[in-house]
Amino acid sequence: MTFPQFRRWTISRIASLIAVATLAGGCAVSRKTVVKPSGPVIALQNASKQQLIESYDRQAQSVTSMNAAVTMVLTAGSAYTGVIEQYHEVSGFILAQKPADVRVIGQVPVVGTDIFDMVSNGETFHIFIPSKNKFIVGPAQLERPSKKPIENLRPQHLTGALFWNGIPPDDPVLLEQESQGASSFYVLTVIHRVGQATATEAEANWEIAQKIWFDRATLDVSRIATYDTGGQLASDVSYSNWDNFGAERYPREISVNRPASDYRLDIRIVRLTLDMPIAPDRFVLKQPSGTELVRVGEPNSEARVGDTRATGGAK
Protein backbone atom coordinates (compact mmCIF):
# COMPACT_ATOMS: atom_id res chain seq x y z
CA MET A 1 0.00 0.00 0.00
CA THR A 2 1.45 3.33 -1.00
CA PHE A 3 1.55 6.24 1.39
CA PRO A 4 -1.28 8.18 -0.34
CA GLN A 5 -3.44 5.04 -0.25
CA PHE A 6 -2.61 4.52 3.45
CA ARG A 7 -3.47 8.12 4.19
CA ARG A 8 -6.87 7.88 2.46
CA TRP A 9 -7.63 4.62 4.31
CA THR A 10 -6.70 6.19 7.66
CA ILE A 11 -8.95 9.24 7.11
CA SER A 12 -11.83 7.01 6.04
CA ARG A 13 -11.40 4.81 9.10
CA ILE A 14 -11.31 7.75 11.49
CA ALA A 15 -14.50 9.19 9.88
CA SER A 16 -16.27 5.86 10.35
CA LEU A 17 -15.27 5.70 14.00
CA ILE A 18 -16.52 9.27 14.56
CA ALA A 19 -19.84 8.40 12.90
CA VAL A 20 -20.25 5.31 15.10
CA ALA A 21 -19.42 7.31 18.21
CA THR A 22 -21.91 10.00 17.21
CA LEU A 23 -24.69 7.46 16.66
CA ALA A 24 -23.87 5.74 19.93
CA GLY A 25 -24.02 9.07 21.73
CA GLY A 26 -27.36 9.87 20.11
CA CYS A 27 -28.81 6.56 21.28
CA ALA A 28 -27.56 7.30 24.78
CA VAL A 29 -29.41 10.64 24.76
CA SER A 30 -32.73 9.04 23.69
CA ARG A 31 -33.99 7.61 26.96
CA LYS A 32 -37.38 6.29 28.05
CA THR A 33 -38.94 8.49 30.73
CA VAL A 34 -41.39 6.89 33.13
CA VAL A 35 -44.04 9.34 34.35
CA LYS A 36 -45.50 8.55 37.73
CA PRO A 37 -49.32 8.59 37.87
CA SER A 38 -50.86 11.55 39.69
CA GLY A 39 -52.76 9.20 42.00
CA PRO A 40 -52.97 5.55 42.90
CA VAL A 41 -53.87 3.22 40.06
CA ILE A 42 -57.50 2.17 40.44
CA ALA A 43 -58.23 -1.45 39.63
CA LEU A 44 -61.31 -1.86 37.45
CA GLN A 45 -63.92 -4.29 38.69
CA ASN A 46 -65.60 -6.81 36.43
CA ALA A 47 -69.26 -7.78 36.31
CA SER A 48 -71.58 -9.57 33.93
CA LYS A 49 -74.76 -8.08 32.53
CA GLN A 50 -76.87 -10.20 34.86
CA GLN A 51 -74.86 -9.15 37.89
CA LEU A 52 -75.33 -5.48 37.03
CA ILE A 53 -79.08 -5.93 36.54
CA GLU A 54 -79.37 -7.71 39.89
CA SER A 55 -77.33 -4.99 41.62
CA TYR A 56 -79.53 -2.25 40.17
CA ASP A 57 -82.77 -4.06 41.06
CA ARG A 58 -81.52 -4.73 44.58
CA GLN A 59 -80.87 -1.01 45.11
CA ALA A 60 -84.28 -0.17 43.64
CA GLN A 61 -86.03 -2.49 46.09
CA SER A 62 -84.00 -1.66 49.20
CA VAL A 63 -84.77 2.06 49.59
CA THR A 64 -88.43 2.78 50.33
CA SER A 65 -88.35 6.15 52.13
CA MET A 66 -85.97 8.97 52.94
CA ASN A 67 -85.79 11.96 55.26
CA ALA A 68 -82.90 14.19 54.24
CA ALA A 69 -81.41 17.54 55.17
CA VAL A 70 -79.88 18.91 51.98
CA THR A 71 -78.38 21.85 50.17
CA MET A 72 -79.66 22.59 46.67
CA VAL A 73 -78.32 24.59 43.75
CA LEU A 74 -80.67 25.37 40.87
CA THR A 75 -79.43 26.26 37.40
CA ALA A 76 -81.90 27.30 34.73
CA GLY A 77 -82.64 29.56 31.84
CA SER A 78 -85.87 31.44 32.39
CA ALA A 79 -87.55 28.73 34.45
CA TYR A 80 -86.80 30.30 37.84
CA THR A 81 -86.53 33.96 36.91
CA GLY A 82 -88.05 36.11 39.62
CA VAL A 83 -88.53 33.19 41.99
CA ILE A 84 -85.27 32.16 43.60
CA GLU A 85 -82.53 33.59 41.39
CA GLN A 86 -81.25 35.63 44.33
CA TYR A 87 -80.41 32.40 46.20
CA HIS A 88 -77.61 30.57 44.40
CA GLU A 89 -77.62 27.83 47.03
CA VAL A 90 -80.50 27.01 49.34
CA SER A 91 -80.75 24.67 52.29
CA GLY A 92 -83.77 22.53 52.89
CA PHE A 93 -85.37 19.17 53.43
CA ILE A 94 -86.59 16.32 51.26
CA LEU A 95 -89.17 13.82 52.45
CA ALA A 96 -89.99 10.99 50.09
CA GLN A 97 -91.80 7.68 50.35
CA LYS A 98 -92.67 5.06 47.77
CA PRO A 99 -94.54 4.84 45.57
CA ALA A 100 -94.82 8.54 44.73
CA ASP A 101 -95.04 10.83 47.79
CA VAL A 102 -92.46 13.62 47.93
CA ARG A 103 -92.10 16.94 49.70
CA VAL A 104 -89.33 19.45 49.10
CA ILE A 105 -88.80 22.55 51.23
CA GLY A 106 -86.24 25.19 50.24
CA GLN A 107 -85.07 27.74 52.80
CA VAL A 108 -82.83 30.80 52.97
CA PRO A 109 -79.47 29.65 54.42
CA VAL A 110 -78.89 30.57 58.09
CA VAL A 111 -82.19 32.48 58.41
CA GLY A 112 -84.35 29.44 57.65
CA THR A 113 -87.20 31.33 55.96
CA ASP A 114 -89.07 29.20 53.41
CA ILE A 115 -88.45 30.04 49.75
CA PHE A 116 -90.74 27.32 48.46
CA ASP A 117 -92.70 24.32 49.74
CA MET A 118 -93.62 21.63 47.20
CA VAL A 119 -95.51 18.37 47.55
CA SER A 120 -96.74 15.69 45.14
CA ASN A 121 -98.48 12.33 45.49
CA GLY A 122 -97.82 11.25 41.92
CA GLU A 123 -101.25 12.43 40.72
CA THR A 124 -101.29 16.12 41.64
CA PHE A 125 -98.77 18.63 42.91
CA HIS A 126 -99.06 21.67 45.19
CA ILE A 127 -96.48 24.44 45.41
CA PHE A 128 -96.40 27.40 47.79
CA ILE A 129 -94.06 30.31 47.04
CA PRO A 130 -94.30 32.83 49.91
CA SER A 131 -92.37 35.62 48.16
CA LYS A 132 -94.91 35.61 45.31
CA ASN A 133 -97.90 34.89 47.56
CA LYS A 134 -98.86 32.14 45.07
CA PHE A 135 -100.18 28.63 45.58
CA ILE A 136 -99.89 26.46 42.47
CA VAL A 137 -101.90 23.29 41.83
CA GLY A 138 -101.80 20.96 38.85
CA PRO A 139 -101.65 17.39 37.54
CA ALA A 140 -98.35 15.67 38.24
CA GLN A 141 -97.92 14.43 34.67
CA LEU A 142 -98.28 17.89 33.13
CA GLU A 143 -95.00 18.65 31.36
CA ARG A 144 -96.12 21.53 29.14
CA PRO A 145 -93.62 24.38 29.63
CA SER A 146 -95.31 27.48 30.98
CA LYS A 147 -94.55 31.10 30.13
CA LYS A 148 -94.81 31.76 33.84
CA PRO A 149 -91.54 30.59 35.42
CA ILE A 150 -93.02 29.48 38.75
CA GLU A 151 -95.35 27.04 36.99
CA ASN A 152 -92.43 24.90 35.78
CA LEU A 153 -91.51 23.76 39.28
CA ARG A 154 -92.32 20.05 39.65
CA PRO A 155 -91.70 18.19 42.95
CA GLN A 156 -92.50 14.81 41.35
CA HIS A 157 -89.45 15.14 39.08
CA LEU A 158 -87.44 14.10 42.12
CA THR A 159 -89.20 10.82 42.84
CA GLY A 160 -87.71 9.08 39.81
CA ALA A 161 -84.28 10.36 40.76
CA LEU A 162 -84.51 9.38 44.43
CA PHE A 163 -86.31 6.04 43.97
CA TRP A 164 -85.60 3.70 41.09
CA ASN A 165 -87.96 1.28 39.44
CA GLY A 166 -86.57 -2.16 38.79
CA ILE A 167 -85.79 -3.20 35.22
CA PRO A 168 -88.87 -4.99 33.79
CA PRO A 169 -87.94 -8.66 33.31
CA ASP A 170 -89.39 -8.74 29.77
CA ASP A 171 -87.45 -5.71 28.55
CA PRO A 172 -84.29 -6.53 26.55
CA VAL A 173 -81.05 -5.13 28.00
CA LEU A 174 -77.85 -4.40 26.09
CA LEU A 175 -74.41 -4.17 27.69
CA GLU A 176 -71.50 -2.04 26.54
CA GLN A 177 -68.27 -0.65 27.97
CA GLU A 178 -67.45 3.04 27.76
CA SER A 179 -64.49 5.23 28.69
CA GLN A 180 -64.63 8.94 29.49
CA GLY A 181 -61.21 10.37 30.18
CA ALA A 182 -59.58 8.26 32.89
CA SER A 183 -62.91 6.72 33.98
CA SER A 184 -64.43 3.49 32.71
CA PHE A 185 -68.06 2.44 32.82
CA TYR A 186 -70.40 -0.42 32.16
CA VAL A 187 -73.56 0.83 30.43
CA LEU A 188 -76.89 -0.98 30.40
CA THR A 189 -79.34 0.11 27.71
CA VAL A 190 -82.93 -0.93 28.43
CA ILE A 191 -85.37 -1.00 25.53
CA HIS A 192 -89.10 -1.70 25.55
CA ARG A 193 -91.85 -2.51 23.12
CA VAL A 194 -94.32 0.21 22.17
CA GLY A 195 -97.47 -0.03 20.12
CA GLN A 196 -99.40 -3.26 19.57
CA ALA A 197 -98.64 -5.93 22.14
CA THR A 198 -99.68 -8.64 19.67
CA ALA A 199 -97.02 -7.71 17.12
CA THR A 200 -94.33 -10.26 16.39
CA GLU A 201 -90.72 -9.59 17.34
CA ALA A 202 -89.99 -8.55 13.77
CA GLU A 203 -93.03 -6.24 13.60
CA ALA A 204 -92.66 -4.75 17.09
CA ASN A 205 -91.61 -1.14 17.53
CA TRP A 206 -88.81 -0.89 20.08
CA GLU A 207 -87.71 2.27 21.83
CA ILE A 208 -85.01 3.11 24.34
CA ALA A 209 -86.30 3.36 27.90
CA GLN A 210 -83.17 3.89 30.01
CA LYS A 211 -79.40 3.99 29.96
CA ILE A 212 -77.68 3.12 33.24
CA TRP A 213 -73.97 3.79 33.85
CA PHE A 214 -71.94 1.85 36.45
CA ASP A 215 -68.54 3.18 37.53
CA ARG A 216 -66.14 0.27 37.07
CA ALA A 217 -63.98 1.48 39.95
CA THR A 218 -66.79 0.74 42.45
CA LEU A 219 -69.68 -0.73 40.40
CA ASP A 220 -71.91 1.98 41.89
CA VAL A 221 -74.49 3.58 39.61
CA SER A 222 -73.11 6.91 38.38
CA ARG A 223 -75.78 8.04 35.93
CA ILE A 224 -79.33 7.19 34.77
CA ALA A 225 -80.85 8.67 31.62
CA THR A 226 -84.59 8.14 31.11
CA TYR A 227 -86.34 8.62 27.78
CA ASP A 228 -89.87 9.54 26.73
CA THR A 229 -91.70 8.29 23.64
CA GLY A 230 -89.78 8.96 20.47
CA GLY A 231 -86.41 8.76 22.17
CA GLN A 232 -86.63 12.22 23.74
CA LEU A 233 -84.45 12.60 26.82
CA ALA A 234 -86.75 13.19 29.81
CA SER A 235 -84.22 13.22 32.64
CA ASP A 236 -80.50 12.77 33.08
CA VAL A 237 -79.49 12.12 36.68
CA SER A 238 -75.92 11.79 37.95
CA TYR A 239 -74.95 10.11 41.25
CA SER A 240 -71.65 10.44 43.11
CA ASN A 241 -69.97 10.19 46.50
CA TRP A 242 -71.78 7.02 47.55
CA ASP A 243 -71.78 6.44 51.31
CA ASN A 244 -73.13 4.03 53.91
CA PHE A 245 -76.29 5.06 55.77
CA GLY A 246 -77.10 2.31 58.22
CA ALA A 247 -77.50 -0.91 56.27
CA GLU A 248 -77.90 0.86 52.91
CA ARG A 249 -75.64 2.67 50.48
CA TYR A 250 -76.83 5.91 48.95
CA PRO A 251 -75.20 8.77 47.00
CA ARG A 252 -74.51 12.01 48.84
CA GLU A 253 -74.59 14.02 45.63
CA ILE A 254 -77.39 13.88 43.05
CA SER A 255 -77.68 16.11 39.98
CA VAL A 256 -81.08 16.13 38.26
CA ASN A 257 -81.10 17.51 34.73
CA ARG A 258 -84.49 18.11 33.03
CA PRO A 259 -83.82 19.40 29.51
CA ALA A 260 -87.48 19.92 28.55
CA SER A 261 -88.11 21.96 31.71
CA ASP A 262 -84.88 23.94 31.24
CA TYR A 263 -83.37 23.37 34.66
CA ARG A 264 -80.83 21.39 36.63
CA LEU A 265 -81.06 20.74 40.36
CA ASP A 266 -77.89 19.77 42.23
CA ILE A 267 -78.55 18.14 45.60
CA ARG A 268 -75.99 17.50 48.32
CA ILE A 269 -77.18 15.35 51.22
CA VAL A 270 -76.04 16.59 54.61
CA ARG A 271 -78.06 14.22 56.78
CA LEU A 272 -80.07 11.18 55.73
CA THR A 273 -82.37 8.61 57.29
CA LEU A 274 -83.56 5.77 55.08
CA ASP A 275 -86.46 3.33 55.30
CA MET A 276 -88.23 4.85 58.30
CA PRO A 277 -92.03 5.35 58.21
CA ILE A 278 -93.19 8.92 57.46
CA ALA A 279 -96.57 10.13 58.72
CA PRO A 280 -99.06 10.75 55.86
CA ASP A 281 -99.80 14.31 57.04
CA ARG A 282 -96.19 15.27 56.28
CA PHE A 283 -97.15 15.09 52.61
CA VAL A 284 -100.17 17.39 52.92
CA LEU A 285 -99.78 21.03 51.84
CA LYS A 286 -102.85 23.29 52.13
CA GLN A 287 -103.27 26.69 50.59
CA PRO A 288 -102.56 29.47 53.09
CA SER A 289 -105.34 32.01 53.49
CA GLY A 290 -104.98 35.14 51.35
CA THR A 291 -102.71 33.60 48.73
CA GLU A 292 -103.35 33.59 44.99
CA LEU A 293 -104.36 30.24 43.57
CA VAL A 294 -102.85 29.29 40.20
CA ARG A 295 -104.25 26.19 38.52
CA VAL A 296 -101.90 24.75 35.91
CA GLY A 297 -103.28 22.79 32.96
CA GLU A 298 -106.82 24.19 33.04
CA PRO A 299 -108.46 26.78 30.73
CA ASN A 300 -108.95 29.25 33.58
CA SER A 301 -105.57 28.88 35.23
CA GLU A 302 -105.85 31.61 37.85
CA ALA A 303 -108.30 32.25 40.67
CA ARG A 304 -108.89 35.29 42.83
CA VAL A 305 -106.61 36.04 45.76
CA GLY A 306 -107.91 34.23 48.79
CA ASP A 307 -110.24 31.96 46.78
CA THR A 308 -109.53 28.66 48.57
CA ARG A 309 -112.59 26.88 47.22
CA ALA A 310 -110.70 25.84 44.06
CA THR A 311 -108.01 24.00 45.99
CA GLY A 312 -110.19 21.00 46.58
CA GLY A 313 -110.20 21.14 50.35
CA ALA A 314 -107.78 23.84 51.57
CA LYS A 315 -109.20 25.76 54.46
Secondary structure, 3 states (H helix, E strand, C coil): CCHHHHHHHHHHHHHHHHHHHHHHHHHHHCCCCCCCCCCCCCCCCCCCHHHHHHHHHHHHHHCCEEEEEEEEEEEECCCCCCCCCCCCEEEEEEEEECCCEEEEEEECCCCCCEEEEEEECCCEEEEEEHHHCEEEEEECCCCCCCCCHHHHCCCCHHHHHHCCCCCCCCCCEEEEEEEECCEEEEEEEEEEEECCCCCCCCCCEEEEEEEEEEECCCCCEEEEEEECHHHCEEEEEEEEEEEEECCEEEEEEEEEEEHHHCEEEEEEEEEEEECCCCCHHHHCCCCCCCCEEEECCCCCCEEEECCCHHHCCCC
